[in-house]
Amino acid sequence: MSTNSPAGAAEFAPPRKTPGKAALASFLGSTLEYYDFFIYGSAAALVFSHLFFPSGNPAVGLVASFATFGVAYVARPIGGLVMGHFGDRLGRKRTLLFTLGMMGLASLGIGFLPTYEQVGVWAPILLTAGRLLQGFSAGAESAGASTLTLEHSPEGRRGFFTSFVMTGYASGMVLATLVFIPISALPQDQLMSWGWRVPFWLSVAVLAIAYWVRTHLDETPVFEEAQQFDEVKSLPIRDVFRFQTPDVLRVIGMSIMSVMQTVFTVFGLAYATGTVGLDKASVLTVNAVSIGLSMFVMPVTAQLSDRVGRRPLLITAALGCSATIFGYFWALGTGNMTLIFLAAFVNMTLFYSCFNGIWPAFFAEQFAAPIRYSAMAIGNQLGLMVAGFAPMIAGLLLGAGRNGWIPVALFAAACMVIAGIAAYFSRETARTPIADLGGPYLKGVADRRSARPLPARTPVP
């Protein structure tokens, strides 16, 4: 950028990027988000069907419990739309502080809810309300954290630094599982009375640490530059659909890949412990280790994507997940924990983590800075709605007999194929300078300016 004087040039110089601090803040925020989501998923699979949805048919209670898991994914696009608007209007940092506090308070509140036996029908109503608030917050978190970290990252390393958004997913999963392992081993009466509440109460500790780190983080240089040049949009979502609707649709398609995660962690847990009869602590341990190891895989694959491109790795990961989910469910049927771990390692640690480490940068890179937060949030969260209801869909698809899991695996595999196709038709962005991202938006704005000449681009005092 340029100004008329050296003093002006100093005044409007781009702020310093702090990629390490941004990656840490995003890591901690995602840890809280996914810790809260995973403890809810574990509780939905193990206890909520008994405490909040009593029914003479256990299968009906479990499907109802999974439905409350899914309603959060209905709230997520709304949260993405509302908070994405403020993220593009008021700044990434301020919006993410608000959503972080909302998530923490919602989870703490769920830990204090009365059960159906205590308040009747109000119990599932209050549980659903808390879950909706979680979903509203989460709808803004991943897109905001990805946008913030991407805009703080140096050229050529955007994939690596932004991968820590989803490294927080693995960290949150491990924390949630480690908390639930001793909880699930409690006597049944203690688990049902107070044990299930403890993981929700403990989320306050993660919230406090994440909130403190984010208060010490600077706003992104990209957003501050947009403010200086008066390029912040009054209604970002209008320009999202005016210039980049196809990109939103492709992000929706790629986001369906999260079906693999919820089928593996939520439905897979219920199937392994309820249908196959495996030990709860053993299955939770396999989940924790296989996803925990992905904390090392995601930054490596994301760094590789900075060199070879995002699309080839995303497509490979999608196809790999599609094939290996069959091996995972087959291994569950054997009851052999060694086979189960190996199948989980290949499916979740290697292939799914490859996709998971790259998409935060890739999705954000599809859009221009003035609309990036809103566009990514809407596209990502609409796709995630399928993932939210995937455990319920899987429960309905589950057939009888030892091969009853095959329709579930076909469903998960089909979703990964859709994600791979969407990645194939997306623009490669690994080597595109950050100022040139969101080509359709930039071209559309330039065409409008050429048709109706605008004042020269000058900083706002």
N, C-alpha and C positions, 0 to 999 in steps of 0.2 A: 504494500500500500504506500501511498505517497501523500505528503502534505506540503504546504507552501513554505515552511520554515523548519530549521533544524529542531527548534523547540517543539513544534507541532509533531515532527516525526518521532521525537522521544515520547511525547505524550500518548501517541496512538500506536506505539510499537506493540506487536503481539505479545501477550503475557507468556511467561515461561511455562513450558510443559513439565508436568511431574508424573511421568508414566508409572513409576514404582508406587507412589502414594495412591494414585488413582486405581491401580490394580489391586492394592491391598484393601482400599475402601469398597471396591466392587466385590472382592472375594468375601469380605465379612458380611456385607449386605446379602449376598446370595446364600451364604451359609445360614443366616437367620431365616431367609425365605424358604429354603429347602428343608431345613431342620423342622420348621413348623409344618410344611406340607407332608413330610415323611412321617412325623409322629402322628399326624392326623390319619394318613393312609394306614399306618400300622394299627392304630386304634380302631379304625373302621373295619379292618380285616379281622381283628381279634376280639373286641369288646363292645363296640357301639351297637352292633345288631342286637345284643342282649339288653343293653342298658337304656337305649333310646328308641328302639323299634321292636318291642316284644311281639312275638308272633308264634303261633303254634307250629309254623313251618320255618325251620332255620334258614332254608334257602331264600325265602321271602324276606326275612329280616336282614340277611346279608346283602341282597340286591338293594334294599332300601338304604342300608348303610352306605353302600357304594354310590348310590344316587346322591347322597349329601357330599361325598367326595367330589362328584362331578359338578355340582352346582357352582362350586368356586370357579370353575372354568367358564361358566356362563358370565360370572361377574368380571372375569379378567379382561375381556374386550372392552367392557364399559370403563373399567379402571384405566386401561390403556388409552382409551379415547379421551377421558377427562384429564388424567394426569399427564398424558402425552402433550395435550394442548398447553398445559401450564409449564411443562418442561421446555417446550419450544418458545413459549412467551416470556417466562420469568427466569428460566435457567435450569440446568440439570441438577445442580447441587441442592438447591432449595426444595425442589420437588422430591428428590430422593430422600431427603431428611424426613419429609412428611410421610411418605409411604412406608419408610422403615418403622417409624413410631406406630403407625396404624397396624402394621403386621404384628408387631410385638404385643400390643394391647389386645388385639383380637385373640391371639393364641392364649394369653394369660387368662382372658375371660372364659374361654372354652374350658380351661382347667378348673373353673369354679362352678360350672353349670350343674343344676340339679338333674336327676335322672327321671325317667318316665314314672318310676314307682313313687317318686316324691311329688311331682307336679303334673303328671299326666301328659296331655298332648302338648303342653307348653315346652316340654323337654326337647322334642325334635324340632319345634319351631325355633327355639333359642339356639340350638346347635346349628341349624341351617343359617340363621342370621350371622352367627360368628364365622361360619365358613364362607359366607358371601363377602364379609368384610375382609377376610384373608385373601380371597380371590381378587377383590377390587384392588388391594394393595399390590399383590403379586403381579397384576396386569401391567403395572408401571415399572416394577423393579428391574426385571431383566433387560427390557429395552432401554431404560434409563441408564443402568449400569454399563451396558454395552456401548451406548452412545458416549457416555462420559469417558470411559477408558479409551475408546477408539480415538476420541478427539484430543486426548492427552498423549497418545502414542507417537513415537517417531516413525517416519516413513520407512517402509521395509520391515517393520516389526509390529505392525498393528495386530496381526493375527496372534502373535505370541502374548502380548500384554492383555489383549481382550479375552484370551482364553481363560484368564483367572476368574472371569464372571462365572463360568460353569465349573471351574475347579471348586468354587464355593458350593456348587450343587453336590459334588462328591463329598466335600467336607460336612455339609449339612446332613447328608444321608448317613455317613459314618457316625456322626454324633447322635443322630436320632436312633440308629440301630443299637449303638453301645448303651444308650440309656434304656432302650426297650428290652434288651437281653435279660438283665436282672429283674426288670419289672415283670416280664412274661413268665419268669420262673417262680413268682410269688404264688402262694396258695390261692386258689380260685376266689375265695371270699375276699381276701385282701386286694387282689388284682381288680376285682369288680367294685370294691368300695372306695379305695383311695389310691391304689397303685397306678392306675392309668392316668391319674391327674398330674403326677410328679413330672413327667416329661414336658407338659405344657407350662408348668410353673418355672421350670429351669430355663425356658426361652428368654426370660428376663436378663440373664447373664449375658447371652449372646447379643441381645438388643443393646445393652449398656455399652459394650465394647465397640460394636459397629457404629453406634450413634456418635460416640466420642471421636472415632477416627474420621467420620464424614464431616464433622464440624470443623476439622482442621484441614480440609481439602479445599483447594481453590476451584473456582468455576473454570470451565474449559476455555482454552484460548479461542476456539472456533466460535463459541457462543458470544464471548466478549467482543470479538471482532465484528460479529453480526450486529450487536448492539451499537457499536461505535459507528457503523455505516448505515444505521437505521434500516436493516434488512430483516428485522424480526417481524414475522407475519402476525396480523391480528387474528386470523382464523387459519392456522396451518392446515387443518384437515381438508379445507376447500382446495388448496393447491396440491395436496396429496392425490386426490382423485382427479384433479384437472390434468396433471402431468404424469403421474406415476402409478396409475391403477394397475397396469400389467405387472409391475414389480411387486405391488401388494399381493396380487393373486399368486405370484410365484412364491413369495414368502409364506403365504398360507399353506401352499402345497408342501413346502419343505418342512414347515413346523409340525406337520402331521407325524413326523418321525418320532415325536415324543410319546406316541402310542406304545412304542417299544419299552420305554421306561416305565410307564404305569402298568402295563401288562406284566412286566418282569417283577417289579417291586411290590405292587399292591395285589393284583390278581394272583400272581405266582405264589405269593406268601399264603394267601387263603387256600389256593389249590393244594399246595404242598402240605400244609398242616391240616386242612379239613378233609380233603378228598383222599390224598395219598396216606395221610397219617404220620408225616414226619415230625420230628421234634422241633418246636418253635424256635428255641435258642440256636439250634444247628442251622436252620434255614436263614435266620437273621444274621448269623455269623458269616455264612457264605455270601449273602447280599452285601454285608459291610465290607468284607475283604475285597470282593470283586469290584465294587464301585469305588472303594477307597484307593485301590491301585490305579484307578483311572485318573487320580490326581496327578500322577506322573506321566501318564500317556497323553492327556489333553494338551499340556504346553508343548510337548515334543511334536505332536502331529500339527498343532497350530503353527509352530515355528517352521515346520516343513512346508506348510501351505504358503508361508511368506516367500518361499523359494520356488516351488513348483506350481503354485496356483491353488485356489480353493476347490474348484469344481471337480478335478479328478479324484481328490481324496474324499469329497462328500459322496460322489457317486459310488466309489468303491465301498465306503462304509455302509451306505444304504443297502447295497446288494449283499454285502457280507452279513448284515443283521438279518436280512430276509431269510437267508439260508440257515443260519445258526440258531434261530429261535426254535426250530424243530428239534435240534439236538438237545437244547436245554429242557424242553418239556419231556422228551423221551428219557433224559437222565433223571428227572424228578420221579418218573414212574418206576425206575429201577430201585430207588431208595438208597443208592450207593453215593455217599456224600463226596467221595473223591471224584466220581464222574460228574456229579452235579456241579462241583466247583470248577472243574475243567471246562464244562459247557458254559457256565456263567462267565468264566474268564474270557473265553473267545468271543462270546456274544456281547457282553456288556463292557468288559475292560478294554478289549481291542477295537472291535468294530464300532459299537455305539459311542465310545469315548472319542473316537476319531471324528465322528459327525458332531458330537457335543462340544468339542474343543474349538471347532472352526466356525460354527454358525453364528456366534455372537458378533464376530467381526464381519462375516460375509453378509448377514442380513442388514447390519447398519450401513455397510458400504454401498448398498443398492440405492441409497437415498441421499439427497442433498442436505446440507446442514440446516437450512431454515425449517425443514419439515421432517428431519431425520427421526426425532424422538416419537412424534405422532405416527408416522408411517410405519416404523418398525413395530411399535407397540400394537397397532391395529392388526397388521398382517400376522405377526407372531401369535398374538392371543386368539385370533379367530381360528387359526390352525390348531392351537392347543385345546380348543373345546372338544375336539374328537378324542384327544388323549385323556381329558378329564372323565369322560364317560366310557372310556375303553374298559376299565374293570367291570362296570355294569354290563356292557355289551358282551364281554368275555364270559361273564357268569351266565348270560342268557344263551350263548353259543355252546357252552360246555355240554358235551354229550355224555351218554352213559358208557361204562366200560373203561378199560385201561387205555384205549385210544380216543377217548372223548375229548382230549385236548386238541386234536388235529384242527377242528374248525377255528379254535382260538389262535393257533399258530398261523393258519392261513390268513386270518384277519390282520394280525400284526405284520406279517410279511407283505401283504398287499399295501399296507400303509407306508412301509419303507420304500417300496417300489415307486409309489406316488411321489415321495420325497426325493428320490433319486432322479425321476423324470423332471421335476420342477428345478432341481439343481442344474441339470443338463441344459435347460433352456434359459438359465440366468446368465447375466454378464459376469465375466471373470474380472475381478477387481483388485487382486493382490498387488499389482504393480501400478495401479492408478493413483496419482497424487490425490491427497484428501480434498483439495480445492476443486478437483474435477469429478468427484463422485456424484452420482445422481444425474447422469447425462441428460435424460429426458426432461427433467425439471430445468436444468441450466439452459438447454436449447429452447424450451418453451418460454422461459422468461426472456431470453435474448430475442426471440422472434417477436414477442409482444413489445419489447423496447424499440426494436427497429421499425415496427409498424406505428408506434406512438412514442416519439423521442422523449426520453426522460432526462432529468437533470443529471449532471456528472456525479459520479460516485464520490462523495466527500464525507469525511467523518462527522458525526454529530458531536458538538462540543459537550 
